[in-house]
Amino acid sequence: MIKIKLGKNEKPILNPEDFYFIQKLLRTMRNPKTKFNSKEFVKKGDDYLFNYVDKNVGGIDEGRRKFLKGLVIGIGVVTVAGIIPGLKVLVPPNVSAVSAFPKSLLVDSSGSPIAASKIPVNSPIITIYEYPLTGEPNFLLNLGDSSGNPVKVPASTVTVPQTGDKYTFPGGVGPNNSIVSYSAICQHLGCKPPYIHFYPPNYVNSAQLSAPEPDTLTAQALAAAKSANVPALIHCDCHGSTYDPYHGAQPLTGPTVRPLPTTVLEWDSSTDYLYALGSIGVAIYPEGANGVPSKDPTADLGSSFGSSVGDKTEVTQPENPFTSS
Ligand code: FES
């Protein structure tokens, strides 16, 4: 049973299926393409909410209607702006190391393996691949210092602010131990690239404060980068969550309360090829047939939430948010 904190009291009110339904709903609400209209909700009430869920998330049967209605009433709010802070304190599933995903070779659009030594250092271009399911993007980053030299990324301990749980980020791979990979799904409300992306060192500056969307840093992100002494960031332009790519995508600024899950890479030094092996972090992906992860994540790989990418996955550069590059 998932618990929710209301004030000082912790109440068991959600079963896992409802928890994952709500997570999916919140991601959808914050997606610019399916953005939830709070004003319409205040005006039309439950009907707007039910229609919205039916159209954008699906599965709105009588039980789901009751659940949503109960949730709104239970939290004591009448607007979605009030629902979201209440849901932020939901206790997530345990942090776990997931190693049972298929081993997947990273290839380019012609099917040739990506050469690790050719990945540009500090590239501002979004470089992603889907793993372990189709539709689940992951960053592929070659990290460098302010002068553009690759830097060795050592193993580090990552703490999940929401729960205090810890896990070990294994560090970078490749010829300079500088290549890292993380889920590109923001752990706040699920924004994906181009709204969440990598800011190389020469983009972590005050000029980004007034850059056109979606490549705008926040003042808090700049201050956090300075205080953590990291030259580059992963930043989500939806609501300002900032992650430290040198230390396991640990959050530097909220509203996220969870790191980006690490996608474990293996580098074959004899071929220079890269493979995705699995994930480490808060275990919310992949989702099972009912939106609930199975204990064995490989059992979810054929679910309606996506299909397994299999033994090869294509690295793409779908969109570049930086107008100046
Ligand atoms: S989805 Fe809210 S900060 Fe990323």
py3Dmol code that shows the C-alpha trace and the ligand (Angstrom):
import py3Dmol

protein = """\
ATOM      1  CA  MET A   1       0.000   0.000   0.000  1.00  0.00           C
ATOM      2  CA  ILE A   2       1.325   3.431  -0.952  1.00  0.00           C
ATOM      3  CA  LYS A   3       1.085   6.071   1.765  1.00  0.00           C
ATOM      4  CA  ILE A   4       0.363   9.741   1.539  1.00  0.00           C
ATOM      5  CA  LYS A   5       1.445  12.333   4.054  1.00  0.00           C
ATOM      6  CA  LEU A   6      -1.160  14.880   5.019  1.00  0.00           C
ATOM      7  CA  GLY A   7       0.409  17.224   7.527  1.00  0.00           C
ATOM      8  CA  LYS A   8       2.183  15.109  10.116  1.00  0.00           C
ATOM      9  CA  ASN A   9       0.013  12.077   9.565  1.00  0.00           C
ATOM     10  CA  GLU A  10       0.788   9.334   7.098  1.00  0.00           C
ATOM     11  CA  LYS A  11      -2.291   7.635   5.698  1.00  0.00           C
ATOM     12  CA  PRO A  12      -2.387   4.505   3.587  1.00  0.00           C
ATOM     13  CA  ILE A  13      -4.792   5.550   0.847  1.00  0.00           C
ATOM     14  CA  LEU A  14      -3.418   4.410  -2.483  1.00  0.00           C
ATOM     15  CA  ASN A  15      -2.876   0.993  -3.902  1.00  0.00           C
ATOM     16  CA  PRO A  16       0.064   0.675  -6.334  1.00  0.00           C
ATOM     17  CA  GLU A  17      -2.203   0.652  -9.368  1.00  0.00           C
ATOM     18  CA  ASP A  18      -3.707   4.018  -8.405  1.00  0.00           C
ATOM     19  CA  PHE A  19      -0.266   5.381  -7.622  1.00  0.00           C
ATOM     20  CA  TYR A  20       1.019   4.639 -11.107  1.00  0.00           C
ATOM     21  CA  PHE A  21      -2.195   5.907 -12.676  1.00  0.00           C
ATOM     22  CA  ILE A  22      -1.719   9.220 -10.878  1.00  0.00           C
ATOM     23  CA  GLN A  23       1.919   9.418 -11.923  1.00  0.00           C
ATOM     24  CA  LYS A  24       0.904   8.927 -15.525  1.00  0.00           C
ATOM     25  CA  LEU A  25      -1.879  11.492 -15.197  1.00  0.00           C
ATOM     26  CA  LEU A  26       0.458  14.094 -13.716  1.00  0.00           C
ATOM     27  CA  ARG A  27       3.001  13.581 -16.473  1.00  0.00           C
ATOM     28  CA  THR A  28       0.220  14.073 -19.013  1.00  0.00           C
ATOM     29  CA  MET A  29      -1.097  17.193 -17.264  1.00  0.00           C
ATOM     30  CA  ARG A  30       2.305  18.844 -17.394  1.00  0.00           C
ATOM     31  CA  ASN A  31       2.990  17.882 -20.987  1.00  0.00           C
ATOM     32  CA  PRO A  32       2.730  21.086 -23.032  1.00  0.00           C
ATOM     33  CA  LYS A  33       0.820  19.161 -25.715  1.00  0.00           C
ATOM     34  CA  THR A  34      -1.856  17.877 -23.339  1.00  0.00           C
ATOM     35  CA  LYS A  35      -1.640  20.603 -20.728  1.00  0.00           C
ATOM     36  CA  PHE A  36      -4.413  20.543 -18.146  1.00  0.00           C
ATOM     37  CA  ASN A  37      -6.526  23.694 -18.107  1.00  0.00           C
ATOM     38  CA  SER A  38      -7.037  24.541 -14.424  1.00  0.00           C
ATOM     39  CA  LYS A  39      -9.435  27.391 -15.240  1.00  0.00           C
ATOM     40  CA  GLU A  40     -11.706  25.045 -17.185  1.00  0.00           C
ATOM     41  CA  PHE A  41     -11.553  22.592 -14.305  1.00  0.00           C
ATOM     42  CA  VAL A  42     -12.618  25.250 -11.788  1.00  0.00           C
ATOM     43  CA  LYS A  43     -15.433  26.266 -14.152  1.00  0.00           C
ATOM     44  CA  LYS A  44     -16.717  22.815 -15.141  1.00  0.00           C
ATOM     45  CA  GLY A  45     -15.555  20.685 -12.231  1.00  0.00           C
ATOM     46  CA  ASP A  46     -15.426  16.883 -12.355  1.00  0.00           C
ATOM     47  CA  ASP A  47     -16.834  16.656 -15.878  1.00  0.00           C
ATOM     48  CA  TYR A  48     -13.805  18.453 -17.267  1.00  0.00           C
ATOM     49  CA  LEU A  49     -11.457  16.247 -15.234  1.00  0.00           C
ATOM     50  CA  PHE A  50     -13.149  13.019 -16.324  1.00  0.00           C
ATOM     51  CA  ASN A  51     -13.223  14.052 -19.987  1.00  0.00           C
ATOM     52  CA  TYR A  52      -9.595  15.079 -19.816  1.00  0.00           C
ATOM     53  CA  VAL A  53      -8.540  11.761 -18.285  1.00  0.00           C
ATOM     54  CA  ASP A  54     -10.650   9.784 -20.728  1.00  0.00           C
ATOM     55  CA  LYS A  55      -9.158  11.560 -23.716  1.00  0.00           C
ATOM     56  CA  ASN A  56      -5.527  11.758 -22.645  1.00  0.00           C
ATOM     57  CA  VAL A  57      -4.899   8.885 -20.249  1.00  0.00           C
ATOM     58  CA  GLY A  58      -7.728   6.429 -20.862  1.00  0.00           C
ATOM     59  CA  GLY A  59      -9.236   3.848 -18.527  1.00  0.00           C
ATOM     60  CA  ILE A  60     -11.873   6.129 -16.971  1.00  0.00           C
ATOM     61  CA  ASP A  61     -14.344   3.580 -15.660  1.00  0.00           C
ATOM     62  CA  GLU A  62     -16.669   4.103 -12.681  1.00  0.00           C
ATOM     63  CA  GLY A  63     -14.001   3.019 -10.203  1.00  0.00           C
ATOM     64  CA  ARG A  64     -11.526   5.501 -11.635  1.00  0.00           C
ATOM     65  CA  ARG A  65     -14.103   8.315 -11.461  1.00  0.00           C
ATOM     66  CA  LYS A  66     -14.744   7.564  -7.814  1.00  0.00           C
ATOM     67  CA  PHE A  67     -11.035   7.416  -7.135  1.00  0.00           C
ATOM     68  CA  LEU A  68     -10.365  10.780  -8.778  1.00  0.00           C
ATOM     69  CA  LYS A  69     -13.312  12.373  -7.053  1.00  0.00           C
ATOM     70  CA  GLY A  70     -12.226  10.955  -3.705  1.00  0.00           C
ATOM     71  CA  LEU A  71      -8.723  12.164  -4.253  1.00  0.00           C
ATOM     72  CA  VAL A  72      -9.791  15.728  -4.958  1.00  0.00           C
ATOM     73  CA  ILE A  73     -12.129  15.795  -1.975  1.00  0.00           C
ATOM     74  CA  GLY A  74      -9.717  13.897   0.254  1.00  0.00           C
ATOM     75  CA  ILE A  75      -6.928  16.346  -0.231  1.00  0.00           C
ATOM     76  CA  GLY A  76      -9.356  19.169   0.409  1.00  0.00           C
ATOM     77  CA  VAL A  77      -8.737  21.216  -2.706  1.00  0.00           C
ATOM     78  CA  VAL A  78     -10.757  22.297  -5.682  1.00  0.00           C
ATOM     79  CA  THR A  79      -8.037  23.013  -8.178  1.00  0.00           C
ATOM     80  CA  VAL A  80      -5.334  20.906  -9.748  1.00  0.00           C
ATOM     81  CA  ALA A  81      -2.818  23.455  -8.534  1.00  0.00           C
ATOM     82  CA  GLY A  82      -3.764  22.178  -5.092  1.00  0.00           C
ATOM     83  CA  ILE A  83      -3.691  18.512  -6.040  1.00  0.00           C
ATOM     84  CA  ILE A  84      -0.130  18.541  -7.232  1.00  0.00           C
ATOM     85  CA  PRO A  85       1.625  19.690  -4.044  1.00  0.00           C
ATOM     86  CA  GLY A  86      -0.377  17.055  -2.165  1.00  0.00           C
ATOM     87  CA  LEU A  87       0.745  14.312  -4.493  1.00  0.00           C
ATOM     88  CA  LYS A  88       4.368  15.313  -4.412  1.00  0.00           C
ATOM     89  CA  VAL A  89       4.750  13.679  -1.020  1.00  0.00           C
ATOM     90  CA  LEU A  90       3.663  10.266  -2.230  1.00  0.00           C
ATOM     91  CA  VAL A  91       6.187   7.709  -1.128  1.00  0.00           C
ATOM     92  CA  PRO A  92       7.770   6.092  -4.192  1.00  0.00           C
ATOM     93  CA  PRO A  93       8.706   2.445  -4.620  1.00  0.00           C
ATOM     94  CA  ASN A  94      12.079   1.407  -3.267  1.00  0.00           C
ATOM     95  CA  VAL A  95      15.322   2.355  -4.863  1.00  0.00           C
ATOM     96  CA  SER A  96      16.706  -0.675  -6.553  1.00  0.00           C
ATOM     97  CA  ALA A  97      19.326  -1.844  -8.972  1.00  0.00           C
ATOM     98  CA  VAL A  98      17.625  -3.324 -11.989  1.00  0.00           C
ATOM     99  CA  SER A  99      19.974  -5.463 -13.990  1.00  0.00           C
ATOM    100  CA  ALA A 100      17.691  -7.859 -15.792  1.00  0.00           C
ATOM    101  CA  PHE A 101      17.010  -5.760 -18.881  1.00  0.00           C
ATOM    102  CA  PRO A 102      18.278  -7.019 -22.226  1.00  0.00           C
ATOM    103  CA  LYS A 103      21.789  -5.954 -23.234  1.00  0.00           C
ATOM    104  CA  SER A 104      21.330  -3.490 -26.088  1.00  0.00           C
ATOM    105  CA  LEU A 105      23.984  -2.244 -28.544  1.00  0.00           C
ATOM    106  CA  LEU A 106      23.892   1.505 -29.277  1.00  0.00           C
ATOM    107  CA  VAL A 107      23.767   2.050 -33.048  1.00  0.00           C
ATOM    108  CA  ASP A 108      23.353   4.951 -35.477  1.00  0.00           C
ATOM    109  CA  SER A 109      20.561   5.354 -38.044  1.00  0.00           C
ATOM    110  CA  SER A 110      22.296   3.025 -40.488  1.00  0.00           C
ATOM    111  CA  GLY A 111      22.574   0.303 -37.848  1.00  0.00           C
ATOM    112  CA  SER A 112      26.328   0.743 -37.309  1.00  0.00           C
ATOM    113  CA  PRO A 113      27.544   0.712 -33.711  1.00  0.00           C
ATOM    114  CA  ILE A 114      28.296   4.116 -32.162  1.00  0.00           C
ATOM    115  CA  ALA A 115      32.040   4.593 -31.541  1.00  0.00           C
ATOM    116  CA  ALA A 116      32.481   5.833 -27.978  1.00  0.00           C
ATOM    117  CA  SER A 117      35.680   7.703 -28.859  1.00  0.00           C
ATOM    118  CA  LYS A 118      33.773   9.739 -31.484  1.00  0.00           C
ATOM    119  CA  ILE A 119      31.064  11.083 -29.174  1.00  0.00           C
ATOM    120  CA  PRO A 120      31.628  14.855 -28.944  1.00  0.00           C
ATOM    121  CA  VAL A 121      32.539  16.196 -25.512  1.00  0.00           C
ATOM    122  CA  ASN A 122      30.109  18.745 -24.010  1.00  0.00           C
ATOM    123  CA  SER A 123      27.823  18.658 -27.040  1.00  0.00           C
ATOM    124  CA  PRO A 124      24.780  20.929 -26.623  1.00  0.00           C
ATOM    125  CA  ILE A 125      22.828  18.772 -29.061  1.00  0.00           C
ATOM    126  CA  ILE A 126      20.320  16.429 -27.453  1.00  0.00           C
ATOM    127  CA  THR A 127      21.545  12.880 -27.978  1.00  0.00           C
ATOM    128  CA  ILE A 128      19.195  10.151 -26.824  1.00  0.00           C
ATOM    129  CA  TYR A 129      18.240   6.528 -27.327  1.00  0.00           C
ATOM    130  CA  GLU A 130      15.214   4.539 -26.177  1.00  0.00           C
ATOM    131  CA  TYR A 131      15.771   1.944 -23.470  1.00  0.00           C
ATOM    132  CA  PRO A 132      14.567  -0.447 -22.109  1.00  0.00           C
ATOM    133  CA  LEU A 133      11.175   0.246 -23.717  1.00  0.00           C
ATOM    134  CA  THR A 134      10.269   2.140 -26.841  1.00  0.00           C
ATOM    135  CA  GLY A 135       9.162   5.637 -25.869  1.00  0.00           C
ATOM    136  CA  GLU A 136      11.542   5.822 -22.885  1.00  0.00           C
ATOM    137  CA  PRO A 137      14.367   8.199 -23.827  1.00  0.00           C
ATOM    138  CA  ASN A 138      17.822   8.210 -22.215  1.00  0.00           C
ATOM    139  CA  PHE A 139      20.574  10.806 -22.483  1.00  0.00           C
ATOM    140  CA  LEU A 140      23.971   9.831 -23.849  1.00  0.00           C
ATOM    141  CA  LEU A 141      26.509  12.406 -22.622  1.00  0.00           C
ATOM    142  CA  ASN A 142      30.261  12.753 -22.937  1.00  0.00           C
ATOM    143  CA  LEU A 143      31.142  15.049 -20.055  1.00  0.00           C
ATOM    144  CA  GLY A 144      33.977  17.542 -20.087  1.00  0.00           C
ATOM    145  CA  ASP A 145      35.449  20.438 -18.153  1.00  0.00           C
ATOM    146  CA  SER A 146      35.082  24.123 -18.986  1.00  0.00           C
ATOM    147  CA  SER A 147      37.863  23.839 -21.572  1.00  0.00           C
ATOM    148  CA  GLY A 148      36.114  21.029 -23.414  1.00  0.00           C
ATOM    149  CA  ASN A 149      38.452  18.251 -22.249  1.00  0.00           C
ATOM    150  CA  PRO A 150      36.772  14.977 -21.297  1.00  0.00           C
ATOM    151  CA  VAL A 151      36.704  14.381 -17.538  1.00  0.00           C
ATOM    152  CA  LYS A 152      36.781  11.099 -15.704  1.00  0.00           C
ATOM    153  CA  VAL A 153      33.459  10.704 -13.899  1.00  0.00           C
ATOM    154  CA  PRO A 154      34.083   8.663 -10.738  1.00  0.00           C
ATOM    155  CA  ALA A 155      31.581   6.447  -8.922  1.00  0.00           C
ATOM    156  CA  SER A 156      29.555   8.334  -6.333  1.00  0.00           C
ATOM    157  CA  THR A 157      26.792   7.858  -3.814  1.00  0.00           C
ATOM    158  CA  VAL A 158      23.400   9.214  -4.835  1.00  0.00           C
ATOM    159  CA  THR A 159      20.796  10.140  -2.230  1.00  0.00           C
ATOM    160  CA  VAL A 160      17.094  10.258  -3.057  1.00  0.00           C
ATOM    161  CA  PRO A 161      15.915  13.455  -1.307  1.00  0.00           C
ATOM    162  CA  GLN A 162      12.343  12.163  -1.045  1.00  0.00           C
ATOM    163  CA  THR A 163      13.200   9.104   1.009  1.00  0.00           C
ATOM    164  CA  GLY A 164      16.829   9.430   2.077  1.00  0.00           C
ATOM    165  CA  ASP A 165      17.599   6.126   0.310  1.00  0.00           C
ATOM    166  CA  LYS A 166      21.049   5.827  -1.221  1.00  0.00           C
ATOM    167  CA  TYR A 167      22.562   3.935  -4.106  1.00  0.00           C
ATOM    168  CA  THR A 168      25.859   3.849  -5.962  1.00  0.00           C
ATOM    169  CA  PHE A 169      26.254   5.528  -9.327  1.00  0.00           C
ATOM    170  CA  PRO A 170      28.944   3.487 -11.113  1.00  0.00           C
ATOM    171  CA  GLY A 171      30.716   6.399 -12.887  1.00  0.00           C
ATOM    172  CA  GLY A 172      31.599   7.068 -16.514  1.00  0.00           C
ATOM    173  CA  VAL A 173      32.664   4.619 -19.216  1.00  0.00           C
ATOM    174  CA  GLY A 174      34.564   4.898 -22.489  1.00  0.00           C
ATOM    175  CA  PRO A 175      38.185   5.730 -23.314  1.00  0.00           C
ATOM    176  CA  ASN A 176      38.209   8.604 -20.790  1.00  0.00           C
ATOM    177  CA  ASN A 177      35.607   7.256 -18.352  1.00  0.00           C
ATOM    178  CA  SER A 178      33.605  10.371 -19.247  1.00  0.00           C
ATOM    179  CA  ILE A 179      30.497   8.919 -20.920  1.00  0.00           C
ATOM    180  CA  VAL A 180      27.339   8.694 -18.814  1.00  0.00           C
ATOM    181  CA  SER A 181      23.700   7.912 -19.455  1.00  0.00           C
ATOM    182  CA  TYR A 182      20.519   8.794 -17.581  1.00  0.00           C
ATOM    183  CA  SER A 183      16.808   8.531 -18.138  1.00  0.00           C
ATOM    184  CA  ALA A 184      15.650  11.633 -20.014  1.00  0.00           C
ATOM    185  CA  ILE A 185      12.258  11.586 -18.268  1.00  0.00           C
ATOM    186  CA  CYS A 186      12.165  14.289 -15.592  1.00  0.00           C
ATOM    187  CA  GLN A 187      11.410  12.801 -12.198  1.00  0.00           C
ATOM    188  CA  HIS A 188       9.197  15.712 -11.223  1.00  0.00           C
ATOM    189  CA  LEU A 189       6.268  15.311 -13.592  1.00  0.00           C
ATOM    190  CA  GLY A 190       7.750  13.482 -16.534  1.00  0.00           C
ATOM    191  CA  CYS A 191       8.773  16.165 -19.044  1.00  0.00           C
ATOM    192  CA  LYS A 192      10.915  14.781 -21.849  1.00  0.00           C
ATOM    193  CA  PRO A 193      13.401  16.381 -24.287  1.00  0.00           C
ATOM    194  CA  PRO A 194      13.569  19.086 -25.541  1.00  0.00           C
ATOM    195  CA  TYR A 195      12.127  20.447 -22.275  1.00  0.00           C
ATOM    196  CA  ILE A 196      14.713  18.548 -20.248  1.00  0.00           C
ATOM    197  CA  HIS A 197      18.200  18.625 -21.694  1.00  0.00           C
ATOM    198  CA  PHE A 198      21.922  18.996 -21.139  1.00  0.00           C
ATOM    199  CA  TYR A 199      23.502  22.407 -20.618  1.00  0.00           C
ATOM    200  CA  PRO A 200      27.234  22.223 -21.414  1.00  0.00           C
ATOM    201  CA  PRO A 201      29.660  24.504 -19.508  1.00  0.00           C
ATOM    202  CA  ASN A 202      29.450  27.408 -21.945  1.00  0.00           C
ATOM    203  CA  TYR A 203      25.636  27.443 -21.570  1.00  0.00           C
ATOM    204  CA  VAL A 204      25.654  27.547 -17.786  1.00  0.00           C
ATOM    205  CA  ASN A 205      25.735  31.321 -17.553  1.00  0.00           C
ATOM    206  CA  SER A 206      23.456  34.246 -16.872  1.00  0.00           C
ATOM    207  CA  ALA A 207      22.660  34.679 -20.592  1.00  0.00           C
ATOM    208  CA  GLN A 208      20.540  31.520 -20.282  1.00  0.00           C
ATOM    209  CA  LEU A 209      18.265  33.254 -17.770  1.00  0.00           C
ATOM    210  CA  SER A 210      16.588  35.180 -20.561  1.00  0.00           C
ATOM    211  CA  ALA A 211      16.999  32.670 -23.377  1.00  0.00           C
ATOM    212  CA  PRO A 212      13.857  31.778 -25.322  1.00  0.00           C
ATOM    213  CA  GLU A 213      12.027  28.634 -24.226  1.00  0.00           C
ATOM    214  CA  PRO A 214      12.818  25.775 -24.075  1.00  0.00           C
ATOM    215  CA  ASP A 215      16.401  26.591 -23.194  1.00  0.00           C
ATOM    216  CA  THR A 216      16.032  28.768 -20.131  1.00  0.00           C
ATOM    217  CA  LEU A 217      17.937  28.111 -16.938  1.00  0.00           C
ATOM    218  CA  THR A 218      16.730  29.436 -13.600  1.00  0.00           C
ATOM    219  CA  ALA A 219      18.719  31.639 -11.236  1.00  0.00           C
ATOM    220  CA  GLN A 220      18.492  28.800  -8.701  1.00  0.00           C
ATOM    221  CA  ALA A 221      20.068  26.386 -11.198  1.00  0.00           C
ATOM    222  CA  LEU A 222      22.960  28.765 -11.822  1.00  0.00           C
ATOM    223  CA  ALA A 223      23.500  29.248  -8.095  1.00  0.00           C
ATOM    224  CA  ALA A 224      23.312  25.488  -7.497  1.00  0.00           C
ATOM    225  CA  ALA A 225      25.874  24.782 -10.226  1.00  0.00           C
ATOM    226  CA  LYS A 226      28.230  27.281  -8.642  1.00  0.00           C
ATOM    227  CA  SER A 227      27.779  25.935  -5.177  1.00  0.00           C
ATOM    228  CA  ALA A 228      28.203  22.303  -6.292  1.00  0.00           C
ATOM    229  CA  ASN A 229      31.190  23.345  -8.416  1.00  0.00           C
ATOM    230  CA  VAL A 230      29.914  21.567 -11.512  1.00  0.00           C
ATOM    231  CA  PRO A 231      30.446  23.173 -14.931  1.00  0.00           C
ATOM    232  CA  ALA A 232      27.477  21.543 -16.703  1.00  0.00           C
ATOM    233  CA  LEU A 233      23.900  20.630 -15.815  1.00  0.00           C
ATOM    234  CA  ILE A 234      20.862  18.684 -16.845  1.00  0.00           C
ATOM    235  CA  HIS A 235      17.951  21.080 -16.451  1.00  0.00           C
ATOM    236  CA  CYS A 236      14.233  20.626 -16.955  1.00  0.00           C
ATOM    237  CA  ASP A 237      12.736  23.786 -18.356  1.00  0.00           C
ATOM    238  CA  CYS A 238       9.178  22.728 -17.443  1.00  0.00           C
ATOM    239  CA  HIS A 239       9.447  23.714 -13.776  1.00  0.00           C
ATOM    240  CA  GLY A 240      13.171  24.163 -13.103  1.00  0.00           C
ATOM    241  CA  SER A 241      14.431  20.828 -11.763  1.00  0.00           C
ATOM    242  CA  THR A 242      18.203  20.602 -12.079  1.00  0.00           C
ATOM    243  CA  TYR A 243      20.353  17.460 -12.006  1.00  0.00           C
ATOM    244  CA  ASP A 244      24.121  17.013 -11.598  1.00  0.00           C
ATOM    245  CA  PRO A 245      25.368  14.854 -14.499  1.00  0.00           C
ATOM    246  CA  TYR A 246      28.797  14.352 -12.876  1.00  0.00           C
ATOM    247  CA  HIS A 247      27.309  12.726  -9.767  1.00  0.00           C
ATOM    248  CA  GLY A 248      24.623  10.295 -10.856  1.00  0.00           C
ATOM    249  CA  ALA A 249      22.068  12.975 -11.831  1.00  0.00           C
ATOM    250  CA  GLN A 250      21.590  13.884  -8.183  1.00  0.00           C
ATOM    251  CA  PRO A 251      19.045  16.731  -7.872  1.00  0.00           C
ATOM    252  CA  LEU A 252      20.590  20.172  -7.407  1.00  0.00           C
ATOM    253  CA  THR A 253      17.304  22.088  -7.416  1.00  0.00           C
ATOM    254  CA  GLY A 254      13.685  21.020  -7.102  1.00  0.00           C
ATOM    255  CA  PRO A 255      10.842  20.630  -7.571  1.00  0.00           C
ATOM    256  CA  THR A 256      12.092  17.091  -8.282  1.00  0.00           C
ATOM    257  CA  VAL A 257      12.674  15.009  -5.189  1.00  0.00           C
ATOM    258  CA  ARG A 258      14.263  12.136  -7.106  1.00  0.00           C
ATOM    259  CA  PRO A 259      17.440  11.763  -9.187  1.00  0.00           C
ATOM    260  CA  LEU A 260      17.213  10.743 -12.828  1.00  0.00           C
ATOM    261  CA  PRO A 261      17.610   6.956 -12.946  1.00  0.00           C
ATOM    262  CA  THR A 262      21.057   5.942 -14.219  1.00  0.00           C
ATOM    263  CA  THR A 263      21.134   3.796 -17.328  1.00  0.00           C
ATOM    264  CA  VAL A 264      24.079   1.452 -16.908  1.00  0.00           C
ATOM    265  CA  LEU A 265      26.474   1.403 -19.875  1.00  0.00           C
ATOM    266  CA  GLU A 266      29.178  -1.086 -20.791  1.00  0.00           C
ATOM    267  CA  TRP A 267      32.082  -0.089 -23.032  1.00  0.00           C
ATOM    268  CA  ASP A 268      33.931  -2.760 -25.017  1.00  0.00           C
ATOM    269  CA  SER A 269      37.472  -1.362 -25.317  1.00  0.00           C
ATOM    270  CA  SER A 270      38.383  -3.764 -28.122  1.00  0.00           C
ATOM    271  CA  THR A 271      35.610  -2.547 -30.441  1.00  0.00           C
ATOM    272  CA  ASP A 272      34.849   0.897 -28.906  1.00  0.00           C
ATOM    273  CA  TYR A 273      31.150  -0.118 -28.836  1.00  0.00           C
ATOM    274  CA  LEU A 274      28.680   0.882 -26.130  1.00  0.00           C
ATOM    275  CA  TYR A 275      25.889  -1.260 -24.680  1.00  0.00           C
ATOM    276  CA  ALA A 276      22.977  -0.359 -22.393  1.00  0.00           C
ATOM    277  CA  LEU A 277      22.645  -2.973 -19.640  1.00  0.00           C
ATOM    278  CA  GLY A 278      20.034  -1.842 -17.126  1.00  0.00           C
ATOM    279  CA  SER A 279      18.941   0.913 -14.763  1.00  0.00           C
ATOM    280  CA  ILE A 280      19.706   2.020 -11.237  1.00  0.00           C
ATOM    281  CA  GLY A 281      17.537   4.407  -9.283  1.00  0.00           C
ATOM    282  CA  VAL A 282      13.979   4.919  -8.174  1.00  0.00           C
ATOM    283  CA  ALA A 283      12.173   1.972  -9.685  1.00  0.00           C
ATOM    284  CA  ILE A 284       9.265   3.483 -11.548  1.00  0.00           C
ATOM    285  CA  TYR A 285      10.055   2.284 -15.062  1.00  0.00           C
ATOM    286  CA  PRO A 286       9.149   0.165 -16.849  1.00  0.00           C
ATOM    287  CA  GLU A 287       5.470  -0.019 -16.039  1.00  0.00           C
ATOM    288  CA  GLY A 288       3.562  -3.265 -16.141  1.00  0.00           C
ATOM    289  CA  ALA A 289       0.326  -4.035 -17.911  1.00  0.00           C
ATOM    290  CA  ASN A 290      -1.731  -2.241 -15.235  1.00  0.00           C
ATOM    291  CA  GLY A 291       0.734   0.571 -14.813  1.00  0.00           C
ATOM    292  CA  VAL A 292       2.355  -1.302 -11.930  1.00  0.00           C
ATOM    293  CA  PRO A 293       5.948  -2.533 -12.291  1.00  0.00           C
ATOM    294  CA  SER A 294       6.417  -6.259 -11.840  1.00  0.00           C
ATOM    295  CA  LYS A 295       9.001  -7.587  -9.421  1.00  0.00           C
ATOM    296  CA  ASP A 296      10.800  -8.927 -12.468  1.00  0.00           C
ATOM    297  CA  PRO A 297      11.053  -5.880 -14.761  1.00  0.00           C
ATOM    298  CA  THR A 298      11.676  -8.013 -17.843  1.00  0.00           C
ATOM    299  CA  ALA A 299       8.107  -9.252 -17.467  1.00  0.00           C
ATOM    300  CA  ASP A 300       6.940  -5.718 -18.295  1.00  0.00           C
ATOM    301  CA  LEU A 301       8.888  -5.313 -21.488  1.00  0.00           C
ATOM    302  CA  GLY A 302       6.044  -6.432 -23.693  1.00  0.00           C
ATOM    303  CA  SER A 303       3.368  -4.401 -21.928  1.00  0.00           C
ATOM    304  CA  SER A 304       1.062  -1.873 -23.518  1.00  0.00           C
ATOM    305  CA  PHE A 305       3.339   0.879 -22.218  1.00  0.00           C
ATOM    306  CA  GLY A 306       5.949   0.065 -24.850  1.00  0.00           C
ATOM    307  CA  SER A 307       7.848  -2.830 -26.275  1.00  0.00           C
ATOM    308  CA  SER A 308      11.402  -3.895 -25.581  1.00  0.00           C
ATOM    309  CA  VAL A 309      13.985  -2.143 -27.745  1.00  0.00           C
ATOM    310  CA  GLY A 310      15.702  -5.529 -28.060  1.00  0.00           C
ATOM    311  CA  ASP A 311      19.419  -6.087 -28.588  1.00  0.00           C
ATOM    312  CA  LYS A 312      19.978  -2.850 -30.545  1.00  0.00           C
ATOM    313  CA  THR A 313      18.789   0.683 -29.936  1.00  0.00           C
ATOM    314  CA  GLU A 314      19.266   3.673 -32.178  1.00  0.00           C
ATOM    315  CA  VAL A 315      20.959   6.844 -30.962  1.00  0.00           C
ATOM    316  CA  THR A 316      19.196   9.919 -32.335  1.00  0.00           C
ATOM    317  CA  GLN A 317      19.409  13.689 -32.124  1.00  0.00           C
ATOM    318  CA  PRO A 318      15.751  14.584 -32.349  1.00  0.00           C
ATOM    319  CA  GLU A 319      15.766  18.264 -31.584  1.00  0.00           C
ATOM    320  CA  ASN A 320      18.202  20.912 -30.496  1.00  0.00           C
ATOM    321  CA  PRO A 321      16.730  23.559 -28.209  1.00  0.00           C
ATOM    322  CA  PHE A 322      19.703  25.890 -28.370  1.00  0.00           C
ATOM    323  CA  THR A 323      19.039  28.594 -30.894  1.00  0.00           C
ATOM    324  CA  SER A 324      22.651  29.677 -30.957  1.00  0.00           C
ATOM    325  CA  SER A 325      24.191  26.372 -31.989  1.00  0.00           C
TER     326      SER A 325
END
"""
ligand_1 = """\
4
FES
S 8.607 17.995 -15.079
Fe 8.620 19.553 -13.597
S 10.678 20.137 -13.488
Fe 10.651 18.595 -14.968
"""
view = py3Dmol.view(width=600, height=400)
view.addModel(protein, "pdb")
view.setStyle({"model": 0}, {"cartoon": {"style": "trace"}})
view.addModel(ligand_1, "xyz")
view.setStyle({"model": 1}, {"stick": {}})
view.zoomTo()
view.show()
